[in-house]
Amino acid sequence: MKYFVLFAIAAACACLQAQAQQIRSVEASAEDYIELLKTSGYQAYSFSLNDLTDATYDIVFDVREYAGGELVSSNPSSSIRNRVMLDDFQPEDYTPDEVAQIKEEAYDFDGGIFAFGDRITIGFVPLADESAVKCRMSVANIGDATLRLDLKPVENELYPRPIYRYVSRPFKIESFAEGEFIPLVLYCSFWYDRKAGVVRCCGEQEIDPQLTAQILKDSPHYYIIGATIIRQ
């Protein structure tokens, strides 16, 4: 009987220990989804516009393509303003209820601002056609523009079929001058390192806006996505 009781106690302790070490299901976090999207080729970079509340600015996105280190094309988009003013509305065109709703939804009614774009976001979306990606450029709460970026295969001796491998990097943002192009994000191709016998893309994690980064010298094809900000 004594041994039976000891065995029962030992078995119960073992069960409690097994339960304590149990792996439980939990809800996936936003970070988990972000990592999944990154693994699938989705990338996004955001830049604050909170210092531009003093006036209305036109933000003109531009996608510049380089091959062999030389600029081969420039694709400026239509401009997107950083804010919508209440003066842009004509009160006589709205009912009293609609005017009340505009007032309720306004970013800063007393300041005369209906909507304010507090950040720029530049993102990349993979397409079924691996020889291209979609680039989306947006001003939060205001509008966006999209452009298809055609990619070039990595010339190499390792793979029997064309391969397309690109990586994105943000630029260092220190200051900007109104009316001048501001580089924001680099989207560049891998290259074949013949000496090492590998396809790679190594280099700076942040790119110098003066375009002195070594990665720009090594990559055979890349895009620089940026914007020109013009005060109205």
C-alpha positions in Angstrom: 0.0 0.0 0.0 2.9 2.3 0.9 4.5 1.8 -2.5 1.2 2.3 -4.2 0.7 5.7 -2.5 4.2 6.8 -3.4 3.7 5.8 -7.0 0.4 7.7 -7.2 2.1 10.9 -5.8 5.0 10.6 -8.3 2.5 10.1 -11.2 0.5 13.2 -10.1 3.7 15.3 -9.9 4.7 14.1 -13.3 1.3 15.2 -14.7 1.6 18.6 -13.1 5.1 19.1 -14.5 3.9 18.1 -18.0 1.1 20.6 -17.8 3.4 23.4 -16.6 5.6 22.8 -19.7 2.6 22.8 -22.2 2.9 24.9 -25.3 -0.3 27.0 -25.8 -1.8 28.6 -28.8 -1.8 32.4 -28.8 -3.0 35.0 -31.2 -0.4 36.2 -33.8 0.8 39.7 -33.2 1.1 42.6 -35.7 4.9 42.0 -35.7 4.3 38.4 -36.8 2.4 39.6 -39.8 5.0 42.2 -40.6 7.7 39.6 -40.7 5.5 37.4 -42.9 4.9 40.2 -45.3 8.6 41.1 -45.4 9.5 37.4 -46.2 6.9 37.6 -49.0 8.6 40.6 -50.6 6.5 43.5 -49.1 8.5 46.4 -47.8 7.5 49.9 -46.5 9.4 53.0 -45.3 7.7 56.0 -43.6 9.0 59.5 -43.2 7.5 62.2 -40.9 6.0 65.4 -42.2 5.1 66.8 -38.8 7.4 69.7 -39.2 5.5 70.9 -42.3 2.3 72.1 -40.6 3.1 75.8 -41.1 2.1 75.9 -44.8 0.7 74.0 -47.7 3.3 72.1 -49.7 3.1 70.1 -53.0 5.0 66.8 -52.7 6.1 65.6 -56.1 7.3 61.9 -56.0 10.0 60.9 -58.5 11.3 57.5 -59.4 14.8 57.6 -60.9 16.2 54.6 -62.7 20.0 53.9 -62.9 21.9 51.3 -64.9 25.7 51.0 -64.6 25.7 53.9 -62.3 24.1 56.3 -64.9 20.7 57.9 -64.7 18.6 56.5 -67.5 15.1 57.7 -66.7 13.1 59.9 -64.3 9.3 59.5 -63.7 7.9 62.4 -61.6 4.3 61.8 -60.4 1.5 64.3 -60.1 1.9 66.3 -56.9 0.1 65.5 -53.7 -0.4 68.2 -51.2 0.4 67.7 -47.5 -2.9 69.2 -46.3 -6.4 70.1 -47.3 -7.7 73.4 -46.1 -11.2 74.2 -45.0 -11.1 77.1 -47.5 -11.0 74.4 -50.2 -14.7 73.7 -49.4 -17.5 76.0 -50.6 -20.1 76.2 -47.7 -22.9 77.0 -50.1 -22.5 73.6 -51.7 -23.2 71.7 -48.5 -26.2 71.2 -46.2 -25.9 72.3 -42.5 -25.6 68.7 -41.5 -22.7 68.2 -44.0 -21.0 71.3 -42.7 -21.3 70.0 -39.2 -19.8 66.7 -40.2 -16.9 68.5 -42.0 -16.3 70.5 -38.7 -16.3 67.2 -36.7 -13.9 65.4 -39.0 -11.5 68.4 -39.4 -7.9 67.8 -38.3 -7.7 71.4 -36.9 -10.9 73.3 -37.5 -9.8 76.4 -35.6 -6.6 76.4 -37.6 -8.5 76.0 -40.9 -7.0 72.5 -41.7 -9.4 69.8 -42.7 -6.9 67.0 -43.4 -3.1 66.8 -42.8 -0.7 64.2 -44.2 1.7 63.5 -41.3 4.0 61.1 -43.1 5.2 59.9 -46.5 5.2 56.1 -47.1 7.0 54.4 -49.9 6.3 50.7 -50.3 7.0 47.8 -52.6 4.5 45.1 -53.6 5.5 41.9 -55.3 3.7 40.9 -58.5 2.9 37.6 -60.1 5.4 38.6 -62.8 8.7 38.3 -61.0 10.4 40.7 -63.5 8.6 43.7 -61.9 7.3 45.1 -58.6 4.7 47.8 -57.8 6.0 50.9 -56.0 3.4 52.8 -54.0 4.1 56.4 -52.8 1.6 58.0 -50.5 0.9 60.9 -48.3 -1.1 59.7 -45.3 -4.8 60.8 -45.2 -4.4 62.7 -48.6 -3.5 60.5 -51.6 -1.1 58.1 -53.3 0.6 57.3 -56.6 1.7 53.9 -57.9 4.3 52.9 -60.6 5.4 49.6 -62.0 9.2 49.1 -61.7 10.7 46.8 -64.3 13.5 44.6 -63.0 16.6 43.2 -64.7 17.8 39.6 -64.2 21.1 39.1 -62.5 23.7 38.1 -65.1 25.5 35.1 -63.6 26.8 31.6 -64.4 25.1 29.8 -61.5 21.5 29.6 -62.5 20.1 28.1 -65.8 17.1 30.5 -65.8 16.9 34.3 -65.2 16.7 35.3 -61.5 15.5 38.6 -60.1 16.8 39.6 -56.7 16.5 43.1 -55.3 16.8 44.7 -51.9 15.6 48.1 -50.5 17.4 50.5 -48.3 16.4 53.9 -46.8 18.5 57.0 -47.3 19.9 59.1 -44.4 17.6 62.0 -44.0 19.3 65.0 -42.3 17.6 68.1 -43.8 16.1 69.2 -47.1 15.9 72.3 -49.2 12.5 73.3 -50.7 12.4 72.6 -54.5 15.2 70.1 -54.5 14.9 66.3 -55.0 15.2 64.4 -51.7 16.2 60.7 -52.1 14.3 58.5 -49.7 14.5 54.9 -50.6 16.9 52.8 -52.8 15.7 49.7 -54.6 18.7 47.9 -56.0 19.6 44.7 -57.8 21.9 41.9 -56.5 25.0 41.2 -58.6 27.2 38.3 -59.5 30.6 38.2 -57.6 32.7 36.2 -60.0 35.6 36.0 -57.7 33.6 34.5 -54.8 31.3 32.6 -57.1 28.1 33.9 -55.5 25.2 36.2 -56.2 25.1 38.8 -53.5 24.1 42.3 -52.4 26.2 43.6 -49.5 26.7 47.2 -48.4 25.4 50.0 -46.4 22.1 49.7 -44.4 21.5 53.5 -44.9 22.5 55.3 -48.0 24.3 58.6 -48.2 22.1 61.2 -50.0 25.3 62.3 -51.8 25.2 58.8 -53.6 28.7 57.9 -52.4 27.7 54.5 -51.0 29.7 51.5 -52.3 26.5 49.5 -52.9 25.6 52.0 -55.7 28.9 51.2 -57.4 28.4 47.5 -57.2 24.8 47.2 -58.1 24.2 47.1 -61.9 20.6 48.3 -61.7 18.7 50.3 -59.2 15.9 52.8 -58.5 16.0 55.8 -56.3 12.6 56.9 -55.0 12.3 60.4 -53.6 10.3 63.6 -53.6 10.6 67.3 -54.2 8.7 69.5 -51.7 7.5 72.9 -53.0 5.8 75.5 -50.8 2.6 76.9 -52.1 
